[in-house]
Amino acid sequence: MAKLPKFEVTKRANGEFQFNLTASNGETILSSEGYKAKDSCLNGIESVRKNSHF
């Protein structure tokens, strides 16, 4: 079974949240801007999901 790309939320040293989209081979294919609130970061992920095929 093929492994699907996945989103991961991380916290930067400056306290901002960001998300990365990691391909099935482990390569990061997208890194977001920094978000002050985690909910805003999660909304960014939903926007990418809605506007792409991930």
PyMOL Python script that loads the backbone (N, CA, C, O; Angstrom):
from pymol import cmd

cmd.read_pdbstr("""\
ATOM      1  N   MET A   1       0.839  -1.180   0.000  1.00  0.00           N
ATOM      2  CA  MET A   1       0.000   0.000   0.000  1.00  0.00           C
ATOM      3  C   MET A   1       0.885   1.245   0.000  1.00  0.00           C
ATOM      4  O   MET A   1       1.820   1.340   0.795  1.00  0.00           O
ATOM      5  N   ALA A   2       0.601   2.187  -0.874  1.00  0.00           N
ATOM      6  CA  ALA A   2       1.394   3.412  -0.983  1.00  0.00           C
ATOM      7  C   ALA A   2       1.119   4.325   0.202  1.00  0.00           C
ATOM      8  O   ALA A   2      -0.016   4.450   0.663  1.00  0.00           O
ATOM      9  N   LYS A   3       2.166   4.950   0.678  1.00  0.00           N
ATOM     10  CA  LYS A   3       2.057   5.905   1.766  1.00  0.00           C
ATOM     11  C   LYS A   3       1.680   7.268   1.190  1.00  0.00           C
ATOM     12  O   LYS A   3       2.315   7.740   0.247  1.00  0.00           O
ATOM     13  N   LEU A   4       0.661   7.896   1.747  1.00  0.00           N
ATOM     14  CA  LEU A   4       0.193   9.181   1.251  1.00  0.00           C
ATOM     15  C   LEU A   4       1.023  10.325   1.823  1.00  0.00           C
ATOM     16  O   LEU A   4       1.620  10.188   2.891  1.00  0.00           O
ATOM     17  N   PRO A   5       1.062  11.456   1.113  1.00  0.00           N
ATOM     18  CA  PRO A   5       1.702  12.643   1.690  1.00  0.00           C
ATOM     19  C   PRO A   5       0.984  13.029   2.979  1.00  0.00           C
ATOM     20  O   PRO A   5      -0.208  12.765   3.136  1.00  0.00           O
ATOM     21  N   LYS A   6       1.718  13.659   3.901  1.00  0.00           N
ATOM     22  CA  LYS A   6       1.071  14.037   5.154  1.00  0.00           C
ATOM     23  C   LYS A   6       1.487  15.444   5.577  1.00  0.00           C
ATOM     24  O   LYS A   6       2.565  15.929   5.233  1.00  0.00           O
ATOM     25  N   PHE A   7       0.604  16.073   6.327  1.00  0.00           N
ATOM     26  CA  PHE A   7       0.839  17.389   6.886  1.00  0.00           C
ATOM     27  C   PHE A   7       1.339  17.226   8.320  1.00  0.00           C
ATOM     28  O   PHE A   7       0.855  16.378   9.069  1.00  0.00           O
ATOM     29  N   GLU A   8       2.316  18.054   8.685  1.00  0.00           N
ATOM     30  CA  GLU A   8       2.826  18.062  10.049  1.00  0.00           C
ATOM     31  C   GLU A   8       2.908  19.506  10.517  1.00  0.00           C
ATOM     32  O   GLU A   8       3.432  20.367   9.811  1.00  0.00           O
ATOM     33  N   VAL A   9       2.385  19.768  11.714  1.00  0.00           N
ATOM     34  CA  VAL A   9       2.462  21.098  12.314  1.00  0.00           C
ATOM     35  C   VAL A   9       3.646  21.111  13.268  1.00  0.00           C
ATOM     36  O   VAL A   9       3.808  20.207  14.088  1.00  0.00           O
ATOM     37  N   THR A  10       4.470  22.146  13.153  1.00  0.00           N
ATOM     38  CA  THR A  10       5.610  22.313  14.049  1.00  0.00           C
ATOM     39  C   THR A  10       5.592  23.727  14.612  1.00  0.00           C
ATOM     40  O   THR A  10       4.906  24.606  14.091  1.00  0.00           O
ATOM     41  N   LYS A  11       6.345  23.933  15.669  1.00  0.00           N
ATOM     42  CA  LYS A  11       6.459  25.258  16.277  1.00  0.00           C
ATOM     43  C   LYS A  11       7.889  25.749  16.084  1.00  0.00           C
ATOM     44  O   LYS A  11       8.850  25.058  16.421  1.00  0.00           O
ATOM     45  N   ARG A  12       8.009  26.935  15.545  1.00  0.00           N
ATOM     46  CA  ARG A  12       9.317  27.543  15.304  1.00  0.00           C
ATOM     47  C   ARG A  12       9.901  28.068  16.614  1.00  0.00           C
ATOM     48  O   ARG A  12       9.198  28.194  17.617  1.00  0.00           O
ATOM     49  N   ALA A  13      11.193  28.371  16.586  1.00  0.00           N
ATOM     50  CA  ALA A  13      11.879  28.908  17.763  1.00  0.00           C
ATOM     51  C   ALA A  13      11.271  30.238  18.215  1.00  0.00           C
ATOM     52  O   ALA A  13      11.329  30.571  19.399  1.00  0.00           O
ATOM     53  N   ASN A  14      10.691  30.999  17.285  1.00  0.00           N
ATOM     54  CA  ASN A  14      10.099  32.287  17.628  1.00  0.00           C
ATOM     55  C   ASN A  14       8.660  32.155  18.143  1.00  0.00           C
ATOM     56  O   ASN A  14       8.005  33.164  18.403  1.00  0.00           O
ATOM     57  N   GLY A  15       8.168  30.930  18.291  1.00  0.00           N
ATOM     58  CA  GLY A  15       6.836  30.682  18.833  1.00  0.00           C
ATOM     59  C   GLY A  15       5.738  30.562  17.791  1.00  0.00           C
ATOM     60  O   GLY A  15       4.603  30.226  18.129  1.00  0.00           O
ATOM     61  N   GLU A  16       6.055  30.830  16.531  1.00  0.00           N
ATOM     62  CA  GLU A  16       5.049  30.711  15.475  1.00  0.00           C
ATOM     63  C   GLU A  16       4.892  29.253  15.060  1.00  0.00           C
ATOM     64  O   GLU A  16       5.816  28.448  15.180  1.00  0.00           O
ATOM     65  N   PHE A  17       3.696  28.938  14.569  1.00  0.00           N
ATOM     66  CA  PHE A  17       3.404  27.604  14.050  1.00  0.00           C
ATOM     67  C   PHE A  17       3.590  27.612  12.540  1.00  0.00           C
ATOM     68  O   PHE A  17       3.401  28.635  11.883  1.00  0.00           O
ATOM     69  N   GLN A  18       3.960  26.465  12.007  1.00  0.00           N
ATOM     70  CA  GLN A  18       4.034  26.295  10.562  1.00  0.00           C
ATOM     71  C   GLN A  18       3.655  24.868  10.254  1.00  0.00           C
ATOM     72  O   GLN A  18       3.692  23.999  11.125  1.00  0.00           O
ATOM     73  N   PHE A  19       3.287  24.629   8.997  1.00  0.00           N
ATOM     74  CA  PHE A  19       3.038  23.254   8.593  1.00  0.00           C
ATOM     75  C   PHE A  19       3.932  22.904   7.421  1.00  0.00           C
ATOM     76  O   PHE A  19       4.303  23.753   6.610  1.00  0.00           O
ATOM     77  N   ASN A  20       4.261  21.642   7.362  1.00  0.00           N
ATOM     78  CA  ASN A  20       5.018  21.081   6.253  1.00  0.00           C
ATOM     79  C   ASN A  20       4.185  19.972   5.640  1.00  0.00           C
ATOM     80  O   ASN A  20       3.476  19.248   6.338  1.00  0.00           O
ATOM     81  N   LEU A  21       4.282  19.851   4.322  1.00  0.00           N
ATOM     82  CA  LEU A  21       3.684  18.731   3.613  1.00  0.00           C
ATOM     83  C   LEU A  21       4.825  17.834   3.193  1.00  0.00           C
ATOM     84  O   LEU A  21       5.717  18.250   2.454  1.00  0.00           O
ATOM     85  N   THR A  22       4.796  16.608   3.666  1.00  0.00           N
ATOM     86  CA  THR A  22       5.870  15.651   3.416  1.00  0.00           C
ATOM     87  C   THR A  22       5.387  14.580   2.450  1.00  0.00           C
ATOM     88  O   THR A  22       4.329  13.983   2.649  1.00  0.00           O
ATOM     89  N   ALA A  23       6.163  14.343   1.412  1.00  0.00           N
ATOM     90  CA  ALA A  23       5.829  13.326   0.411  1.00  0.00           C
ATOM     91  C   ALA A  23       6.016  11.924   0.987  1.00  0.00           C
ATOM     92  O   ALA A  23       6.614  11.750   2.049  1.00  0.00           O
ATOM     93  N   SER A  24       5.502  10.945   0.281  1.00  0.00           N
ATOM     94  CA  SER A  24       5.596   9.561   0.741  1.00  0.00           C
ATOM     95  C   SER A  24       7.034   9.075   0.859  1.00  0.00           C
ATOM     96  O   SER A  24       7.306   8.110   1.574  1.00  0.00           O
ATOM     97  N   ASN A  25       7.969   9.744   0.156  1.00  0.00           N
ATOM     98  CA  ASN A  25       9.382   9.354   0.251  1.00  0.00           C
ATOM     99  C   ASN A  25      10.115  10.099   1.363  1.00  0.00           C
ATOM    100  O   ASN A  25      11.327   9.946   1.517  1.00  0.00           O
ATOM    101  N   GLY A  26       9.378  10.914   2.150  1.00  0.00           N
ATOM    102  CA  GLY A  26       9.970  11.629   3.274  1.00  0.00           C
ATOM    103  C   GLY A  26      10.453  13.033   2.948  1.00  0.00           C
ATOM    104  O   GLY A  26      10.886  13.764   3.838  1.00  0.00           O
ATOM    105  N   GLU A  27      10.381  13.415   1.679  1.00  0.00           N
ATOM    106  CA  GLU A  27      10.851  14.740   1.263  1.00  0.00           C
ATOM    107  C   GLU A  27       9.789  15.800   1.564  1.00  0.00           C
ATOM    108  O   GLU A  27       8.608  15.599   1.283  1.00  0.00           O
ATOM    109  N   THR A  28      10.214  16.924   2.136  1.00  0.00           N
ATOM    110  CA  THR A  28       9.310  18.042   2.372  1.00  0.00           C
ATOM    111  C   THR A  28       9.052  18.727   1.036  1.00  0.00           C
ATOM    112  O   THR A  28       9.983  19.171   0.364  1.00  0.00           O
ATOM    113  N   ILE A  29       7.781  18.809   0.658  1.00  0.00           N
ATOM    114  CA  ILE A  29       7.441  19.405  -0.636  1.00  0.00           C
ATOM    115  C   ILE A  29       6.747  20.756  -0.486  1.00  0.00           C
ATOM    116  O   ILE A  29       6.539  21.462  -1.473  1.00  0.00           O
ATOM    117  N   LEU A  30       6.386  21.121   0.761  1.00  0.00           N
ATOM    118  CA  LEU A  30       5.764  22.413   1.004  1.00  0.00           C
ATOM    119  C   LEU A  30       6.000  22.802   2.451  1.00  0.00           C
ATOM    120  O   LEU A  30       5.799  21.998   3.361  1.00  0.00           O
ATOM    121  N   SER A  31       6.428  24.042   2.661  1.00  0.00           N
ATOM    122  CA  SER A  31       6.534  24.617   4.003  1.00  0.00           C
ATOM    123  C   SER A  31       5.739  25.908   4.012  1.00  0.00           C
ATOM    124  O   SER A  31       5.858  26.726   3.101  1.00  0.00           O
ATOM    125  N   SER A  32       4.939  26.087   5.029  1.00  0.00           N
ATOM    126  CA  SER A  32       4.074  27.263   5.095  1.00  0.00           C
ATOM    127  C   SER A  32       4.798  28.459   5.688  1.00  0.00           C
ATOM    128  O   SER A  32       5.938  28.375   6.146  1.00  0.00           O
ATOM    129  N   GLU A  33       4.083  29.573   5.658  1.00  0.00           N
ATOM    130  CA  GLU A  33       4.518  30.753   6.388  1.00  0.00           C
ATOM    131  C   GLU A  33       4.327  30.493   7.876  1.00  0.00           C
ATOM    132  O   GLU A  33       3.770  29.464   8.260  1.00  0.00           O
ATOM    133  N   GLY A  34       4.780  31.408   8.707  1.00  0.00           N
ATOM    134  CA  GLY A  34       4.575  31.291  10.144  1.00  0.00           C
ATOM    135  C   GLY A  34       3.226  31.855  10.544  1.00  0.00           C
ATOM    136  O   GLY A  34       2.783  32.869  10.005  1.00  0.00           O
ATOM    137  N   TYR A  35       2.574  31.195  11.493  1.00  0.00           N
ATOM    138  CA  TYR A  35       1.272  31.624  12.006  1.00  0.00           C
ATOM    139  C   TYR A  35       1.401  31.842  13.510  1.00  0.00           C
ATOM    140  O   TYR A  35       2.028  31.046  14.209  1.00  0.00           O
ATOM    141  N   LYS A  36       0.805  32.925  14.004  1.00  0.00           N
ATOM    142  CA  LYS A  36       0.861  33.198  15.444  1.00  0.00           C
ATOM    143  C   LYS A  36      -0.017  32.247  16.238  1.00  0.00           C
ATOM    144  O   LYS A  36       0.302  31.911  17.378  1.00  0.00           O
ATOM    145  N   ALA A  37      -1.128  31.807  15.640  1.00  0.00           N
ATOM    146  CA  ALA A  37      -2.071  30.917  16.324  1.00  0.00           C
ATOM    147  C   ALA A  37      -2.111  29.556  15.627  1.00  0.00           C
ATOM    148  O   ALA A  37      -2.065  29.476  14.400  1.00  0.00           O
ATOM    149  N   LYS A  38      -2.197  28.498  16.419  1.00  0.00           N
ATOM    150  CA  LYS A  38      -2.251  27.148  15.860  1.00  0.00           C
ATOM    151  C   LYS A  38      -3.501  26.963  15.004  1.00  0.00           C
ATOM    152  O   LYS A  38      -3.449  26.300  13.968  1.00  0.00           O
ATOM    153  N   ASP A  39      -4.622  27.543  15.429  1.00  0.00           N
ATOM    154  CA  ASP A  39      -5.860  27.424  14.638  1.00  0.00           C
ATOM    155  C   ASP A  39      -5.681  28.020  13.246  1.00  0.00           C
ATOM    156  O   ASP A  39      -6.211  27.484  12.273  1.00  0.00           O
ATOM    157  N   SER A  40      -4.949  29.112  13.142  1.00  0.00           N
ATOM    158  CA  SER A  40      -4.682  29.720  11.832  1.00  0.00           C
ATOM    159  C   SER A  40      -3.837  28.782  10.969  1.00  0.00           C
ATOM    160  O   SER A  40      -4.047  28.678   9.761  1.00  0.00           O
ATOM    161  N   CYS A  41      -2.898  28.115  11.593  1.00  0.00           N
ATOM    162  CA  CYS A  41      -2.058  27.146  10.882  1.00  0.00           C
ATOM    163  C   CYS A  41      -2.919  25.992  10.357  1.00  0.00           C
ATOM    164  O   CYS A  41      -2.761  25.564   9.213  1.00  0.00           O
ATOM    165  N   LEU A  42      -3.814  25.501  11.187  1.00  0.00           N
ATOM    166  CA  LEU A  42      -4.703  24.412  10.774  1.00  0.00           C
ATOM    167  C   LEU A  42      -5.628  24.858   9.648  1.00  0.00           C
ATOM    168  O   LEU A  42      -5.945  24.070   8.757  1.00  0.00           O
ATOM    169  N   ASN A  43      -6.062  26.117   9.684  1.00  0.00           N
ATOM    170  CA  ASN A  43      -6.873  26.654   8.584  1.00  0.00           C
ATOM    171  C   ASN A  43      -6.066  26.692   7.291  1.00  0.00           C
ATOM    172  O   ASN A  43      -6.614  26.467   6.212  1.00  0.00           O
ATOM    173  N   GLY A  44      -4.774  26.975   7.391  1.00  0.00           N
ATOM    174  CA  GLY A  44      -3.898  26.951   6.219  1.00  0.00           C
ATOM    175  C   GLY A  44      -3.831  25.564   5.600  1.00  0.00           C
ATOM    176  O   GLY A  44      -3.853  25.421   4.378  1.00  0.00           O
ATOM    177  N   ILE A  45      -3.748  24.546   6.444  1.00  0.00           N
ATOM    178  CA  ILE A  45      -3.738  23.162   5.955  1.00  0.00           C
ATOM    179  C   ILE A  45      -5.041  22.855   5.232  1.00  0.00           C
ATOM    180  O   ILE A  45      -5.028  22.266   4.151  1.00  0.00           O
ATOM    181  N   GLU A  46      -6.169  23.250   5.821  1.00  0.00           N
ATOM    182  CA  GLU A  46      -7.466  23.001   5.191  1.00  0.00           C
ATOM    183  C   GLU A  46      -7.573  23.706   3.848  1.00  0.00           C
ATOM    184  O   GLU A  46      -8.163  23.170   2.910  1.00  0.00           O
ATOM    185  N   SER A  47      -7.011  24.894   3.749  1.00  0.00           N
ATOM    186  CA  SER A  47      -7.028  25.623   2.482  1.00  0.00           C
ATOM    187  C   SER A  47      -6.249  24.873   1.403  1.00  0.00           C
ATOM    188  O   SER A  47      -6.693  24.784   0.258  1.00  0.00           O
ATOM    189  N   VAL A  48      -5.089  24.335   1.772  1.00  0.00           N
ATOM    190  CA  VAL A  48      -4.305  23.561   0.811  1.00  0.00           C
ATOM    191  C   VAL A  48      -5.066  22.307   0.406  1.00  0.00           C
ATOM    192  O   VAL A  48      -5.093  21.948  -0.771  1.00  0.00           O
ATOM    193  N   ARG A  49      -5.682  21.641   1.371  1.00  0.00           N
ATOM    194  CA  ARG A  49      -6.464  20.430   1.048  1.00  0.00           C
ATOM    195  C   ARG A  49      -7.608  20.725   0.097  1.00  0.00           C
ATOM    196  O   ARG A  49      -7.846  19.966  -0.842  1.00  0.00           O
ATOM    197  N   LYS A  50      -8.321  21.820   0.329  1.00  0.00           N
ATOM    198  CA  LYS A  50      -9.467  22.171  -0.500  1.00  0.00           C
ATOM    199  C   LYS A  50      -9.058  22.571  -1.914  1.00  0.00           C
ATOM    200  O   LYS A  50      -9.796  22.333  -2.870  1.00  0.00           O
ATOM    201  N   ASN A  51      -7.895  23.173  -2.042  1.00  0.00           N
ATOM    202  CA  ASN A  51      -7.464  23.721  -3.331  1.00  0.00           C
ATOM    203  C   ASN A  51      -6.444  22.868  -4.057  1.00  0.00           C
ATOM    204  O   ASN A  51      -5.850  23.307  -5.041  1.00  0.00           O
ATOM    205  N   SER A  52      -6.236  21.640  -3.570  1.00  0.00           N
ATOM    206  CA  SER A  52      -5.311  20.711  -4.223  1.00  0.00           C
ATOM    207  C   SER A  52      -5.911  19.298  -4.139  1.00  0.00           C
ATOM    208  O   SER A  52      -7.065  19.131  -3.744  1.00  0.00           O
ATOM    209  N   HIS A  53      -5.152  18.331  -4.495  1.00  0.00           N
ATOM    210  CA  HIS A  53      -5.642  16.940  -4.441  1.00  0.00           C
ATOM    211  C   HIS A  53      -5.085  16.169  -3.241  1.00  0.00           C
ATOM    212  O   HIS A  53      -5.156  14.940  -3.225  1.00  0.00           O
ATOM    213  N   PHE A  54      -4.526  16.866  -2.228  1.00  0.00           N
ATOM    214  CA  PHE A  54      -3.973  16.186  -1.052  1.00  0.00           C
ATOM    215  C   PHE A  54      -5.023  15.983  -0.001  1.00  0.00           C
ATOM    216  O   PHE A  54      -4.736  15.426   1.059  1.00  0.00           O
TER     217      PHE A  54
END
""", "prot")
cmd.dss("prot")
cmd.show_as("cartoon", "prot")
cmd.util.cbc("prot")
cmd.orient("prot")
